């Protein structure tokens, strides 16, 4: 386990694959939706992240199919990937809680403000 969460694209790719196996374009679209458009992965970035996550045993190939004479590979989260995502989500939640508490105590964030 790393000392902190995966770099944002990796965390978002794991999050996208937690819903169901997806192919590359589907992951790109899902990451854009999850991040509310703040993260738009390019194909080169996506496949570098997918290769690293596969090498780390966090995702695996679910299936392959030919669509319009092109190979479409679907990826799925492994049990280790689901565990990593859960750990990183908890880590982010703790950090968010600490930041919110400190902002409220300092008066920089009003009660009832963003959580």
N, CA, C and O atoms as CSV, one atom per row, in Angstrom:
chain,resi,resn,atom,element,x,y,z
A,1,UNK,N,N,0.846,-1.182,0.000
A,1,UNK,CA,C,0.000,0.000,0.000
A,1,UNK,C,C,0.885,1.237,0.000
A,1,UNK,O,O,1.883,1.304,0.718
A,2,UNK,N,N,0.510,2.202,-0.806
A,2,UNK,CA,C,1.259,3.444,-0.866
A,2,UNK,C,C,0.986,4.273,0.386
A,2,UNK,O,O,0.090,3.954,1.168
A,3,UNK,N,N,1.762,5.336,0.569
A,3,UNK,CA,C,1.568,6.227,1.710
A,3,UNK,C,C,0.378,7.138,1.522
A,3,UNK,O,O,-0.033,7.804,2.473
A,4,UNK,N,N,-0.176,7.192,0.366
A,4,UNK,CA,C,-1.321,8.048,0.092
A,4,UNK,C,C,-2.077,7.485,-1.083
A,4,UNK,O,O,-1.781,6.387,-1.553
A,5,UNK,N,N,-3.050,8.229,-1.560
A,5,UNK,CA,C,-3.838,7.709,-2.668
A,5,UNK,C,C,-3.046,7.684,-3.960
A,5,UNK,O,O,-2.049,8.390,-4.111
A,6,UNK,N,N,-3.503,6.859,-4.888
A,6,UNK,CA,C,-2.915,6.842,-6.222
A,6,UNK,C,C,-3.028,8.222,-6.822
A,6,UNK,O,O,-3.879,9.018,-6.425
A,7,UNK,N,N,-2.174,8.497,-7.771
A,7,UNK,CA,C,-2.351,9.753,-8.497
A,7,UNK,C,C,-3.772,9.790,-9.016
A,7,UNK,O,O,-4.349,8.747,-9.325
A,8,UNK,N,N,-4.332,10.955,-9.112
A,8,UNK,CA,C,-5.740,11.140,-9.423
A,8,UNK,C,C,-6.240,10.261,-10.572
A,8,UNK,O,O,-7.282,9.625,-10.416
A,9,UNK,N,N,-5.552,10.192,-11.722
A,9,UNK,CA,C,-6.091,9.355,-12.799
A,9,UNK,C,C,-6.222,7.880,-12.398
A,9,UNK,O,O,-7.207,7.235,-12.758
A,10,UNK,N,N,-5.267,7.348,-11.675
A,10,UNK,CA,C,-5.339,5.940,-11.283
A,10,UNK,C,C,-6.507,5.706,-10.335
A,10,UNK,O,O,-7.232,4.721,-10.473
A,11,UNK,N,N,-6.692,6.605,-9.374
A,11,UNK,CA,C,-7.809,6.482,-8.443
A,11,UNK,C,C,-9.135,6.517,-9.211
A,11,UNK,O,O,-10.039,5.727,-8.937
A,12,UNK,N,N,-9.242,7.423,-10.156
A,12,UNK,CA,C,-10.480,7.544,-10.935
A,12,UNK,C,C,-10.703,6.348,-11.853
A,12,UNK,O,O,-11.845,5.934,-12.055
A,13,UNK,N,N,-9.641,5.790,-12.410
A,13,UNK,CA,C,-9.774,4.589,-13.237
A,13,UNK,C,C,-10.257,3.427,-12.377
A,13,UNK,O,O,-11.152,2.688,-12.787
A,14,UNK,N,N,-9.679,3.256,-11.195
A,14,UNK,CA,C,-10.143,2.200,-10.291
A,14,UNK,C,C,-11.609,2.426,-9.933
A,14,UNK,O,O,-12.393,1.478,-9.889
A,15,UNK,N,N,-11.980,3.680,-9.679
A,15,UNK,CA,C,-13.365,4.000,-9.351
A,15,UNK,C,C,-14.291,3.645,-10.508
A,15,UNK,O,O,-15.358,3.071,-10.296
A,16,UNK,N,N,-13.889,3.982,-11.721
A,16,UNK,CA,C,-14.703,3.663,-12.902
A,16,UNK,C,C,-14.889,2.158,-13.041
A,16,UNK,O,O,-15.987,1.690,-13.343
A,17,UNK,N,N,-13.827,1.409,-12.824
A,17,UNK,CA,C,-13.903,-0.049,-12.996
A,17,UNK,C,C,-14.599,-0.741,-11.831
A,17,UNK,O,O,-14.936,-1.920,-11.933
A,18,UNK,N,N,-14.821,-0.035,-10.729
A,18,UNK,CA,C,-15.541,-0.630,-9.601
A,18,UNK,C,C,-16.995,-0.895,-9.960
A,18,UNK,O,O,-17.619,-1.785,-9.383
A,19,UNK,N,N,-17.547,-0.134,-10.907
A,19,UNK,CA,C,-18.949,-0.307,-11.299
A,19,UNK,C,C,-19.142,-1.557,-12.153
A,19,UNK,O,O,-20.079,-2.325,-11.934
A,20,UNK,N,N,-18.260,-1.757,-13.121
A,20,UNK,CA,C,-18.386,-2.883,-14.053
A,20,UNK,C,C,-17.170,-2.886,-14.969
A,20,UNK,O,O,-16.505,-1.860,-15.109
A,21,UNK,N,N,-16.867,-4.024,-15.599
A,21,UNK,CA,C,-15.789,-4.036,-16.593
A,21,UNK,C,C,-16.087,-3.033,-17.707
A,21,UNK,O,O,-17.235,-2.862,-18.118
A,22,UNK,N,N,-15.039,-2.381,-18.182
A,22,UNK,CA,C,-15.194,-1.401,-19.246
A,22,UNK,C,C,-14.007,-1.450,-20.192
A,22,UNK,O,O,-12.920,-1.896,-19.825
A,23,UNK,N,N,-14.228,-0.986,-21.408
A,23,UNK,CA,C,-13.135,-0.829,-22.367
A,23,UNK,C,C,-12.583,0.586,-22.222
A,23,UNK,O,O,-13.163,1.414,-21.520
A,24,UNK,N,N,-11.475,0.858,-22.880
A,24,UNK,CA,C,-10.775,2.123,-22.715
A,24,UNK,C,C,-11.623,3.359,-22.900
A,24,UNK,O,O,-11.607,4.248,-22.049
A,25,UNK,N,N,-12.369,3.440,-23.998
A,25,UNK,CA,C,-13.181,4.633,-24.243
A,25,UNK,C,C,-14.236,4.798,-23.149
A,25,UNK,O,O,-14.524,5.915,-22.719
A,26,UNK,N,N,-14.806,3.683,-22.705
A,26,UNK,CA,C,-15.783,3.741,-21.622
A,26,UNK,C,C,-15.168,4.283,-20.343
A,26,UNK,O,O,-15.804,5.055,-19.625
A,27,UNK,N,N,-13.936,3.885,-20.052
A,27,UNK,CA,C,-13.242,4.384,-18.862
A,27,UNK,C,C,-13.003,5.885,-18.991
A,27,UNK,O,O,-13.212,6.631,-18.034
A,28,UNK,N,N,-12.567,6.333,-20.170
A,28,UNK,CA,C,-12.328,7.760,-20.401
A,28,UNK,C,C,-13.602,8.559,-20.140
A,28,UNK,O,O,-13.566,9.589,-19.467
A,29,UNK,N,N,-14.720,8.086,-20.669
A,29,UNK,CA,C,-16.002,8.771,-20.482
A,29,UNK,C,C,-16.448,8.741,-19.020
A,29,UNK,O,O,-16.938,9.743,-18.498
A,30,UNK,N,N,-16.281,7.606,-18.369
A,30,UNK,CA,C,-16.700,7.466,-16.971
A,30,UNK,C,C,-15.865,8.359,-16.058
A,30,UNK,O,O,-16.399,8.991,-15.146
A,31,UNK,N,N,-14.562,8.413,-16.299
A,31,UNK,CA,C,-13.686,9.277,-15.493
A,31,UNK,C,C,-14.106,10.739,-15.650
A,31,UNK,O,O,-14.126,11.483,-14.669
A,32,UNK,N,N,-14.437,11.152,-16.859
A,32,UNK,CA,C,-14.896,12.527,-17.071
A,32,UNK,C,C,-16.176,12.788,-16.278
A,32,UNK,O,O,-16.336,13.856,-15.687
A,33,UNK,N,N,-17.083,11.818,-16.265
A,33,UNK,CA,C,-18.333,11.969,-15.521
A,33,UNK,C,C,-18.080,11.999,-14.015
A,33,UNK,O,O,-18.591,12.873,-13.316
A,34,UNK,N,N,-17.297,11.052,-13.520
A,34,UNK,CA,C,-16.999,10.972,-12.078
A,34,UNK,C,C,-16.349,12.263,-11.590
A,34,UNK,O,O,-16.666,12.751,-10.505
A,35,UNK,N,N,-15.450,12.811,-12.384
A,35,UNK,CA,C,-14.703,14.005,-11.986
A,35,UNK,C,C,-15.426,15.294,-12.360
A,35,UNK,O,O,-14.875,16.386,-12.220
A,36,UNK,N,N,-16.661,15.161,-12.836
A,36,UNK,CA,C,-17.453,16.317,-13.261
A,36,UNK,C,C,-16.702,17.145,-14.291
A,36,UNK,O,O,-16.738,18.375,-14.263
A,37,UNK,N,N,-16.014,16.447,-15.211
A,37,UNK,CA,C,-15.303,17.090,-16.303
A,37,UNK,C,C,-13.945,17.658,-15.951
A,37,UNK,O,O,-13.278,18.227,-16.816
A,38,UNK,N,N,-13.515,17.523,-14.709
A,38,UNK,CA,C,-12.223,18.085,-14.290
A,38,UNK,C,C,-11.045,17.254,-14.782
A,38,UNK,O,O,-9.941,17.772,-14.948
A,39,UNK,N,N,-11.280,15.970,-15.014
A,39,UNK,CA,C,-10.216,15.095,-15.512
A,39,UNK,C,C,-10.678,14.508,-16.837
A,39,UNK,O,O,-11.686,13.805,-16.903
A,40,UNK,N,N,-9.938,14.804,-17.872
A,40,UNK,CA,C,-10.208,14.254,-19.202
A,40,UNK,C,C,-8.948,13.509,-19.634
A,40,UNK,O,O,-7.958,14.110,-20.050
A,41,UNK,N,N,-9.016,12.203,-19.524
A,41,UNK,CA,C,-7.856,11.383,-19.854
A,41,UNK,C,C,-7.650,11.305,-21.351
A,41,UNK,O,O,-8.606,11.146,-22.111
A,42,UNK,N,N,-6.418,11.415,-21.768
A,42,UNK,CA,C,-6.051,11.135,-23.160
A,42,UNK,C,C,-5.746,9.649,-23.245
A,42,UNK,O,O,-5.408,9.012,-22.248
A,43,UNK,N,N,-5.869,9.114,-24.436
A,43,UNK,CA,C,-5.666,7.673,-24.617
A,43,UNK,C,C,-4.296,7.228,-24.116
A,43,UNK,O,O,-4.199,6.202,-23.443
A,44,UNK,N,N,-3.249,7.966,-24.422
A,44,UNK,CA,C,-1.897,7.588,-23.988
A,44,UNK,C,C,-1.777,7.529,-22.478
A,44,UNK,O,O,-1.161,6.614,-21.931
A,45,UNK,N,N,-2.369,8.507,-21.804
A,45,UNK,CA,C,-2.357,8.525,-20.341
A,45,UNK,C,C,-3.146,7.351,-19.791
A,45,UNK,O,O,-2.696,6.666,-18.873
A,46,UNK,N,N,-4.332,7.120,-20.359
A,46,UNK,CA,C,-5.164,6.015,-19.888
A,46,UNK,C,C,-4.429,4.691,-19.994
A,46,UNK,O,O,-4.391,3.933,-19.025
A,47,UNK,N,N,-3.847,4.396,-21.143
A,47,UNK,CA,C,-3.231,3.091,-21.320
A,47,UNK,C,C,-1.970,2.931,-20.479
A,47,UNK,O,O,-1.631,1.811,-20.096
A,48,UNK,N,N,-1.267,4.023,-20.181
A,48,UNK,CA,C,-0.136,3.949,-19.252
A,48,UNK,C,C,-0.642,3.601,-17.846
A,48,UNK,O,O,-0.039,2.785,-17.149
A,49,UNK,N,N,-1.750,4.224,-17.438
A,49,UNK,CA,C,-2.343,3.930,-16.128
A,49,UNK,C,C,-2.838,2.486,-16.093
A,49,UNK,O,O,-2.580,1.765,-15.129
A,50,UNK,N,N,-3.548,2.062,-17.138
A,50,UNK,CA,C,-4.042,0.681,-17.184
A,50,UNK,C,C,-2.899,-0.321,-17.112
A,50,UNK,O,O,-2.995,-1.318,-16.396
A,51,UNK,N,N,-1.812,-0.065,-17.849
A,51,UNK,CA,C,-0.654,-0.971,-17.818
A,51,UNK,C,C,-0.065,-1.050,-16.408
A,51,UNK,O,O,0.269,-2.138,-15.938
A,52,UNK,N,N,0.066,0.095,-15.732
A,52,UNK,CA,C,0.613,0.098,-14.381
A,52,UNK,C,C,-0.304,-0.628,-13.403
A,52,UNK,O,O,0.164,-1.403,-12.568
A,53,UNK,N,N,-1.616,-0.377,-13.504
A,53,UNK,CA,C,-2.570,-1.047,-12.614
A,53,UNK,C,C,-2.575,-2.557,-12.848
A,53,UNK,O,O,-2.699,-3.335,-11.902
A,54,UNK,N,N,-2.440,-2.968,-14.104
A,54,UNK,CA,C,-2.343,-4.419,-14.411
A,54,UNK,C,C,-1.081,-5.002,-13.814
A,54,UNK,O,O,-1.120,-6.070,-13.202
A,55,UNK,N,N,0.043,-4.315,-13.984
A,55,UNK,CA,C,1.320,-4.806,-13.449
A,55,UNK,C,C,1.270,-4.925,-11.929
A,55,UNK,O,O,1.903,-5.807,-11.349
A,56,UNK,N,N,0.517,-4.036,-11.290
A,56,UNK,CA,C,0.373,-4.061,-9.831
A,56,UNK,C,C,-0.688,-5.057,-9.359
A,56,UNK,O,O,-0.886,-5.224,-8.156
A,57,UNK,N,N,-1.372,-5.721,-10.297
A,57,UNK,CA,C,-2.387,-6.712,-9.939
A,57,UNK,C,C,-3.704,-6.111,-9.472
A,57,UNK,O,O,-4.508,-6.801,-8.845
A,58,UNK,N,N,-3.938,-4.830,-9.770
A,58,UNK,CA,C,-5.149,-4.162,-9.302
A,58,UNK,C,C,-6.302,-4.268,-10.300
A,58,UNK,O,O,-7.468,-4.136,-9.926
A,59,UNK,N,N,-5.973,-4.508,-11.566
A,59,UNK,CA,C,-6.978,-4.755,-12.601
A,59,UNK,C,C,-6.497,-5.909,-13.457
A,59,UNK,O,O,-5.325,-6.284,-13.416
A,60,UNK,N,N,-7.416,-6.471,-14.235
A,60,UNK,CA,C,-7.057,-7.526,-15.171
A,60,UNK,C,C,-7.967,-7.430,-16.380
A,60,UNK,O,O,-8.999,-6.760,-16.348
A,61,UNK,N,N,-7.569,-8.114,-17.454
A,61,UNK,CA,C,-8.402,-8.143,-18.650
A,61,UNK,C,C,-9.612,-9.016,-18.366
A,61,UNK,O,O,-9.473,-10.152,-17.914
A,62,UNK,N,N,-10.783,-8.489,-18.630
A,62,UNK,CA,C,-12.030,-9.220,-18.443
A,62,UNK,C,C,-12.351,-10.034,-19.696
A,62,UNK,O,O,-12.657,-11.224,-19.620
A,63,UNK,N,N,-12.275,-9.367,-20.848
A,63,UNK,CA,C,-12.534,-10.041,-22.128
A,63,UNK,C,C,-12.052,-9.142,-23.251
A,63,UNK,O,O,-11.747,-7.966,-23.051
A,64,UNK,N,N,-11.991,-9.729,-24.436
A,64,UNK,CA,C,-11.644,-8.979,-25.638
A,64,UNK,C,C,-12.660,-9.302,-26.717
A,64,UNK,O,O,-13.192,-10.411,-26.778
A,65,UNK,N,N,-12.923,-8.327,-27.563
A,65,UNK,CA,C,-13.821,-8.552,-28.689
A,65,UNK,C,C,-13.348,-7.702,-29.858
A,65,UNK,O,O,-12.632,-6.717,-29.681
A,66,UNK,N,N,-13.758,-8.098,-31.043
A,66,UNK,CA,C,-13.438,-7.338,-32.243
A,66,UNK,C,C,-14.655,-6.501,-32.605
A,66,UNK,O,O,-15.756,-7.027,-32.769
A,67,UNK,N,N,-14.445,-5.183,-32.728
A,67,UNK,CA,C,-15.506,-4.258,-33.104
A,67,UNK,C,C,-14.979,-3.435,-34.271
A,67,UNK,O,O,-13.973,-2.737,-34.138
A,68,UNK,N,N,-15.652,-3.514,-35.409
A,68,UNK,CA,C,-15.235,-2.799,-36.622
A,68,UNK,C,C,-13.761,-3.063,-36.922
A,68,UNK,O,O,-12.990,-2.132,-37.160
A,69,UNK,N,N,-13.383,-4.324,-36.908
A,69,UNK,CA,C,-12.029,-4.790,-37.210
A,69,UNK,C,C,-10.966,-4.314,-36.219
A,69,UNK,O,O,-9.773,-4.385,-36.517
A,70,UNK,N,N,-11.377,-3.834,-35.054
A,70,UNK,CA,C,-10.426,-3.396,-34.040
A,70,UNK,C,C,-10.663,-4.161,-32.745
A,70,UNK,O,O,-11.793,-4.481,-32.377
A,71,UNK,N,N,-9.553,-4.441,-32.071
A,71,UNK,CA,C,-9.643,-5.148,-30.798
A,71,UNK,C,C,-10.139,-4.195,-29.712
A,71,UNK,O,O,-9.613,-3.094,-29.551
A,72,UNK,N,N,-11.140,-4.624,-28.984
A,72,UNK,CA,C,-11.647,-3.861,-27.838
A,72,UNK,C,C,-11.410,-4.725,-26.601
A,72,UNK,O,O,-11.949,-5.826,-26.487
A,73,UNK,N,N,-10.604,-4.216,-25.685
A,73,UNK,CA,C,-10.249,-4.949,-24.467
A,73,UNK,C,C,-10.997,-4.331,-23.293
A,73,UNK,O,O,-10.974,-3.117,-23.090
A,74,UNK,N,N,-11.656,-5.189,-22.527
A,74,UNK,CA,C,-12.378,-4.761,-21.331
A,74,UNK,C,C,-11.537,-5.116,-20.109
A,74,UNK,O,O,-10.925,-6.182,-20.043
A,75,UNK,N,N,-11.521,-4.204,-19.149
A,75,UNK,CA,C,-10.766,-4.396,-17.918
A,75,UNK,C,C,-11.726,-4.469,-16.741
A,75,UNK,O,O,-12.807,-3.882,-16.764
A,76,UNK,N,N,-11.309,-5.205,-15.710
A,76,UNK,CA,C,-12.105,-5.272,-14.485
A,76,UNK,C,C,-11.181,-5.149,-13.282
A,76,UNK,O,O,-9.986,-5.437,-13.348
A,77,UNK,N,N,-11.772,-4.717,-12.197
A,77,UNK,CA,C,-11.081,-4.592,-10.927
A,77,UNK,C,C,-10.832,-5.986,-10.352
A,77,UNK,O,O,-11.701,-6.854,-10.442
A,78,UNK,N,N,-9.673,-6.206,-9.772
A,78,UNK,CA,C,-9.402,-7.447,-9.048
A,78,UNK,C,C,-9.779,-7.238,-7.577
A,78,UNK,O,O,-10.096,-6.124,-7.160
A,79,UNK,N,N,-9.741,-8.309,-6.811
A,79,UNK,CA,C,-9.996,-8.180,-5.370
A,79,UNK,C,C,-8.975,-7.237,-4.741
A,79,UNK,O,O,-9.321,-6.434,-3.875
A,80,UNK,N,N,-7.720,-7.334,-5.174
A,80,UNK,CA,C,-6.677,-6.440,-4.653
A,80,UNK,C,C,-6.969,-4.989,-5.051
A,80,UNK,O,O,-6.725,-4.066,-4.273
A,81,UNK,N,N,-7.490,-4.794,-6.261
A,81,UNK,CA,C,-7.848,-3.451,-6.713
A,81,UNK,C,C,-8.995,-2.875,-5.911
A,81,UNK,O,O,-8.988,-1.692,-5.573
A,82,UNK,N,N,-9.984,-3.705,-5.604
A,82,UNK,CA,C,-11.116,-3.252,-4.792
A,82,UNK,C,C,-10.639,-2.885,-3.386
A,82,UNK,O,O,-11.084,-1.886,-2.821
A,83,UNK,N,N,-9.739,-3.687,-2.825
A,83,UNK,CA,C,-9.186,-3.401,-1.498
A,83,UNK,C,C,-8.402,-2.091,-1.514
A,83,UNK,O,O,-8.544,-1.272,-0.606
A,84,UNK,N,N,-7.573,-1.891,-2.547
A,84,UNK,CA,C,-6.790,-0.650,-2.661
A,84,UNK,C,C,-7.717,0.551,-2.778
A,84,UNK,O,O,-7.486,1.574,-2.134
A,85,UNK,N,N,-8.757,0.440,-3.586
A,85,UNK,CA,C,-9.699,1.547,-3.756
A,85,UNK,C,C,-10.402,1.863,-2.438
A,85,UNK,O,O,-10.576,3.032,-2.092
A,86,UNK,N,N,-10.804,0.833,-1.706
A,86,UNK,CA,C,-11.455,1.046,-0.408
A,86,UNK,C,C,-10.505,1.727,0.576
A,86,UNK,O,O,-10.912,2.637,1.299
A,87,UNK,N,N,-9.244,1.295,0.610
A,87,UNK,CA,C,-8.257,1.894,1.514
A,87,UNK,C,C,-8.003,3.351,1.155
A,87,UNK,O,O,-7.932,4.207,2.037
A,88,UNK,N,N,-7.867,3.631,-0.119
A,88,UNK,CA,C,-7.587,4.997,-0.544
A,88,UNK,C,C,-8.802,5.900,-0.323
A,88,UNK,O,O,-8.649,7.079,-0.003
A,89,UNK,N,N,-9.993,5.355,-0.490
A,89,UNK,CA,C,-11.209,6.124,-0.223
A,89,UNK,C,C,-11.278,6.494,1.256
A,89,UNK,O,O,-11.609,7.630,1.596
A,90,UNK,N,N,-10.969,5.550,2.130
A,90,UNK,CA,C,-10.967,5.820,3.573
A,90,UNK,C,C,-9.900,6.861,3.921
A,90,UNK,O,O,-10.137,7.745,4.745
A,91,UNK,N,N,-8.732,6.756,3.294
A,91,UNK,CA,C,-7.646,7.707,3.525
A,91,UNK,C,C,-8.071,9.108,3.112
A,91,UNK,O,O,-7.829,10.071,3.839
A,92,UNK,N,N,-8.699,9.227,1.953
A,92,UNK,CA,C,-9.184,10.531,1.483
A,92,UNK,C,C,-10.271,11.080,2.411
A,92,UNK,O,O,-10.297,12.275,2.707
A,93,UNK,N,N,-11.159,10.207,2.862
A,93,UNK,CA,C,-12.232,10.631,3.772
A,93,UNK,C,C,-11.645,11.199,5.067
A,93,UNK,O,O,-12.096,12.238,5.550
A,94,UNK,N,N,-10.635,10.515,5.632
A,94,UNK,CA,C,-10.002,11.003,6.865
A,94,UNK,C,C,-9.339,12.359,6.641
A,94,UNK,O,O,-9.466,13.256,7.475
A,95,UNK,N,N,-8.639,12.512,5.531
A,95,UNK,CA,C,-7.975,13.782,5.241
A,95,UNK,C,C,-8.983,14.896,5.005
A,95,UNK,O,O,-8.772,16.026,5.446
A,96,UNK,N,N,-10.069,14.592,4.321
A,96,UNK,CA,C,-11.111,15.589,4.087
A,96,UNK,C,C,-11.736,16.021,5.401
A,96,UNK,O,O,-11.984,17.207,5.615
A,97,UNK,N,N,-11.988,15.077,6.268
A,97,UNK,CA,C,-12.571,15.383,7.574
A,97,UNK,C,C,-11.637,16.275,8.393
A,97,UNK,O,O,-12.082,17.238,9.018
A,98,UNK,N,N,-10.352,15.954,8.390
A,98,UNK,CA,C,-9.383,16.760,9.144
A,98,UNK,C,C,-9.320,18.180,8.591
A,98,UNK,O,O,-9.294,19.144,9.356
A,99,UNK,N,N,-9.295,18.312,7.272
A,99,UNK,CA,C,-9.236,19.645,6.657
A,99,UNK,C,C,-10.487,20.446,6.980
A,99,UNK,O,O,-10.397,21.627,7.315
A,100,UNK,N,N,-11.651,19.820,6.885
A,100,UNK,CA,C,-12.914,20.503,7.169
A,100,UNK,C,C,-12.971,20.953,8.622
A,100,UNK,O,O,-13.386,22.075,8.915
A,101,UNK,N,N,-12.555,20.082,9.526
A,101,UNK,CA,C,-12.554,20.421,10.956
A,101,UNK,C,C,-11.653,21.617,11.219
A,101,UNK,O,O,-12.039,22.533,11.944
A,102,UNK,N,N,-10.467,21.620,10.645
A,102,UNK,CA,C,-9.525,22.721,10.868
A,102,UNK,C,C,-10.035,24.023,10.268
A,102,UNK,O,O,-9.887,25.085,10.871
A,103,UNK,N,N,-10.626,23.948,9.098
A,103,UNK,CA,C,-11.177,25.160,8.483
A,103,UNK,C,C,-12.307,25.740,9.325
A,103,UNK,O,O,-12.395,26.954,9.506
A,104,UNK,N,N,-13.164,24.872,9.833
A,104,UNK,CA,C,-14.278,25.349,10.670
A,104,UNK,C,C,-13.761,25.949,11.978
A,104,UNK,O,O,-14.237,27.000,12.406
A,105,UNK,N,N,-12.792,25.289,12.613
A,105,UNK,CA,C,-12.238,25.795,13.872
A,105,UNK,C,C,-11.571,27.151,13.693
A,105,UNK,O,O,-11.615,27.996,14.586
A,106,UNK,N,N,-10.957,27.351,12.536
A,106,UNK,CA,C,-10.267,28.615,12.287
A,106,UNK,C,C,-11.217,29.717,11.843
A,106,UNK,O,O,-10.818,30.875,11.718
A,107,UNK,N,N,-12.484,29.355,11.603
A,107,UNK,CA,C,-13.454,30.326,11.153
A,107,UNK,C,C,-13.410,30.592,9.663
A,107,UNK,O,O,-14.112,31.475,9.170
A,108,UNK,N,N,-12.594,29.840,8.938
A,108,UNK,CA,C,-12.476,30.042,7.495
A,108,UNK,C,C,-13.572,29.326,6.719
A,108,UNK,O,O,-13.769,29.592,5.533
A,109,UNK,N,N,-14.286,28.420,7.380
A,109,UNK,CA,C,-15.406,27.707,6.760
A,109,UNK,C,C,-16.557,27.719,7.748
A,109,UNK,O,O,-16.434,27.209,8.861
A,110,UNK,N,N,-17.660,28.293,7.347
A,110,UNK,CA,C,-18.821,28.400,8.225
A,110,UNK,C,C,-19.441,27.037,8.469
A,110,UNK,O,O,-19.378,26.158,7.609
A,111,UNK,N,N,-20.042,26.858,9.645
A,111,UNK,CA,C,-20.797,25.638,9.926
A,111,UNK,C,C,-21.862,25.480,8.848
A,111,UNK,O,O,-22.482,26.456,8.428
A,112,UNK,N,N,-22.062,24.279,8.419
A,112,UNK,CA,C,-23.036,24.023,7.362
A,112,UNK,C,C,-22.464,24.252,5.981
A,112,UNK,O,O,-23.155,24.040,4.985
A,113,UNK,N,N,-21.196,24.687,5.899
A,113,UNK,CA,C,-20.543,24.885,4.606
A,113,UNK,C,C,-20.218,23.535,3.991
A,113,UNK,O,O,-20.632,22.499,4.511
A,114,UNK,N,N,-19.486,23.539,2.894
A,114,UNK,CA,C,-19.154,22.276,2.223
A,114,UNK,C,C,-18.509,21.283,3.186
A,114,UNK,O,O,-17.687,21.653,4.025
A,115,UNK,N,N,-18.892,20.032,3.050
A,115,UNK,CA,C,-18.341,18.994,3.932
A,115,UNK,C,C,-17.036,18.494,3.403
A,115,UNK,O,O,-16.419,17.618,4.009
